[in-house]
Amino acid sequence: MDAPGPFDFASVMADAPRKEALTDWGPGEFEGPLRVLLADGRPREAARPAYALPAYGLRPEQVDERFRLYNKRFGHYIGGTAHA
């Protein structure tokens, strides 16, 4: 006997057609789009803009000075300076 599934304990979803509709992930209407999505090679997270200090008129020394106390206390956790 198979182990009980999540719908075995929900009386609202007890009928067979509902269970099948919610658990059937086999070939069908989802297979084609899923294959396209996986083959597309899209990143798994949203793109991030490239931030650079010069774009904001800043120099690394300015950032280091501003975050000097923070880096002194937490630098060993983040690998040193804030702009590194």
Secondary structure, DSSP 8 states (H G I E B T S, - for coil): -----GGGG-GGG-SHHHHHHHH--SSSTTHHHHHHHHHTT--SS-------GGGGT--HHHHHHHTHHHHHHHHHHHTSSTT-
